[in-house]
């Protein structure tokens, strides 16, 4: 048997404090990387297989209960076959993915020039935090509106 002292009574475990649905400032914690999405890892032949730009971020706030909350932003990379598929808005999926990456980079102090987009560690920008229902537990949790818009940090 193993016994562990926790430093406080287990009846005193506090419930999570959700962030309100609103715009929050985030900082990029590490240089972004390109990684295979889950479908690419499991079945590379699937049309949904591809790569994401993976960006670890955390909230920046003067309020201790809001500061330092960590998330990961996944921005899908365009692939050649996306040029032939169009969204309900009438834009190619390739261009929609590319536009989302450009918008994120510009809002988070990155650079865009020709075919190149630069996203750096330490860049700050704003995203909306949402309250959504966790599909696994049914609990209300916070999530990022990564497919919405991005704003420069105020």
C-alpha positions as CSV (number, residue, x, y, z in Angstrom):
1,X,0.0,0.0,0.0
2,X,1.2,3.5,-0.8
3,X,-0.1,6.5,1.2
4,X,0.3,10.1,0.0
5,X,-0.2,13.3,2.0
6,X,-1.9,16.0,-0.2
7,X,-1.5,19.0,2.0
8,X,-5.2,19.7,2.2
9,X,-8.4,17.8,2.7
10,X,-9.8,16.1,-0.4
11,X,-13.2,17.6,0.4
12,X,-11.6,21.0,-0.3
13,X,-10.9,20.4,-4.0
14,X,-12.3,23.4,-5.8
15,X,-14.4,23.2,-8.9
16,X,-12.9,24.6,-12.2
17,X,-13.3,28.3,-12.9
18,X,-14.3,28.7,-16.5
19,X,-13.2,31.8,-18.4
20,X,-16.1,33.9,-19.7
21,X,-16.8,33.8,-23.4
22,X,-14.7,36.8,-24.5
23,X,-11.5,37.9,-26.3
24,X,-8.3,37.1,-24.4
25,X,-4.7,37.8,-25.1
26,X,-2.5,34.8,-25.8
27,X,1.3,34.4,-26.2
28,X,2.9,31.7,-28.4
29,X,5.0,29.5,-26.0
30,X,7.2,27.7,-28.5
31,X,8.1,28.0,-32.1
32,X,5.3,26.3,-34.1
33,X,5.9,23.0,-35.7
34,X,4.3,21.1,-38.6
35,X,2.9,17.7,-37.6
36,X,0.7,15.0,-39.1
37,X,-2.9,15.3,-38.1
38,X,-4.6,12.3,-36.4
39,X,-6.0,11.0,-39.7
40,X,-2.6,11.1,-41.4
41,X,-1.1,9.1,-38.5
42,X,-3.8,6.5,-38.7
43,X,-4.7,6.3,-42.4
44,X,-2.5,8.4,-44.8
45,X,-4.7,7.4,-47.8
46,X,-7.8,9.1,-46.2
47,X,-8.8,12.4,-47.9
48,X,-8.8,14.1,-44.5
49,X,-5.2,13.1,-43.9
50,X,-2.8,16.1,-43.8
51,X,-0.6,18.3,-41.7
52,X,-1.3,20.9,-39.1
53,X,0.8,23.9,-37.9
54,X,0.8,23.1,-34.1
55,X,1.1,26.2,-31.9
56,X,1.2,26.0,-28.1
57,X,-0.3,29.2,-26.6
58,X,-1.2,30.5,-23.1
59,X,-3.4,33.3,-21.8
60,X,-1.8,36.5,-20.7
61,X,-3.6,38.4,-18.0
62,X,-3.0,40.5,-14.9
63,X,-5.6,38.3,-13.1
64,X,-3.9,35.2,-11.7
65,X,-6.9,33.0,-12.3
66,X,-6.9,33.9,-16.0
67,X,-3.1,34.0,-16.6
68,X,-1.1,31.1,-18.0
69,X,-4.0,28.8,-19.2
70,X,-2.5,26.7,-21.9
71,X,-4.0,25.5,-25.2
72,X,-2.7,24.2,-28.5
73,X,-3.8,25.8,-31.8
74,X,-4.0,23.5,-34.8
75,X,-4.0,25.3,-38.1
76,X,-4.5,22.9,-41.1
77,X,-1.9,23.2,-43.8
78,X,-3.3,23.5,-47.4
79,X,-2.6,20.5,-49.7
80,X,-2.7,20.4,-53.5
81,X,-6.1,18.6,-53.7
82,X,-7.6,21.4,-51.6
83,X,-7.4,23.6,-54.7
84,X,-10.2,21.5,-56.3
85,X,-12.6,21.6,-53.4
86,X,-14.7,24.7,-52.5
87,X,-16.4,25.8,-49.3
88,X,-20.0,27.0,-49.1
89,X,-18.6,30.5,-49.3
90,X,-17.2,29.7,-52.7
91,X,-13.5,29.9,-51.7
92,X,-11.1,27.0,-52.4
93,X,-10.3,25.0,-49.3
94,X,-6.6,25.6,-50.1
95,X,-7.2,29.4,-50.0
96,X,-9.3,29.2,-46.8
97,X,-6.6,27.3,-45.0
98,X,-4.0,29.6,-46.2
99,X,-6.0,32.7,-45.2
100,X,-6.5,31.4,-41.7
101,X,-2.7,30.9,-41.3
102,X,-2.0,34.4,-42.7
103,X,-4.6,35.9,-40.4
104,X,-3.2,34.1,-37.4
105,X,0.4,35.1,-38.3
106,X,-0.5,38.8,-38.7
107,X,-2.5,39.0,-35.5
108,X,0.3,37.3,-33.6
109,X,3.1,39.7,-34.7
110,X,4.3,37.3,-37.4
111,X,5.3,38.2,-41.0
112,X,3.9,37.3,-44.4
113,X,5.8,37.8,-47.6
114,X,5.0,36.1,-50.9
115,X,4.8,32.3,-50.3
116,X,6.3,32.6,-46.8
117,X,4.5,32.9,-43.4
118,X,6.6,33.4,-40.2
119,X,5.1,32.7,-36.8
120,X,7.4,33.2,-33.8
121,X,7.6,32.1,-30.2
122,X,6.6,35.1,-28.0
123,X,4.2,36.5,-30.5
124,X,1.0,37.9,-28.9
125,X,-2.5,38.2,-30.3
126,X,-6.1,37.7,-29.3
127,X,-8.6,34.9,-29.8
128,X,-12.0,34.2,-28.4
129,X,-12.5,31.7,-25.6
130,X,-15.8,29.8,-25.8
131,X,-17.7,27.7,-23.4
132,X,-18.7,24.4,-25.0
133,X,-20.0,21.0,-23.9
134,X,-17.3,18.3,-23.7
135,X,-18.4,15.5,-25.9
136,X,-16.8,12.9,-23.6
137,X,-18.0,14.1,-20.2
138,X,-21.0,16.4,-20.9
139,X,-19.3,19.1,-18.7
140,X,-19.0,22.7,-19.9
141,X,-15.4,23.5,-20.6
142,X,-13.5,26.3,-22.3
143,X,-12.2,26.0,-25.8
144,X,-10.7,28.3,-28.4
145,X,-12.5,29.7,-31.4
146,X,-9.5,28.8,-33.7
147,X,-11.6,28.9,-36.8
148,X,-13.0,32.3,-36.0
149,X,-11.1,35.6,-36.3
150,X,-7.8,36.7,-34.7
151,X,-6.9,40.2,-33.5
152,X,-3.6,41.9,-32.6
153,X,-3.0,42.1,-28.8
154,X,-4.3,45.4,-27.3
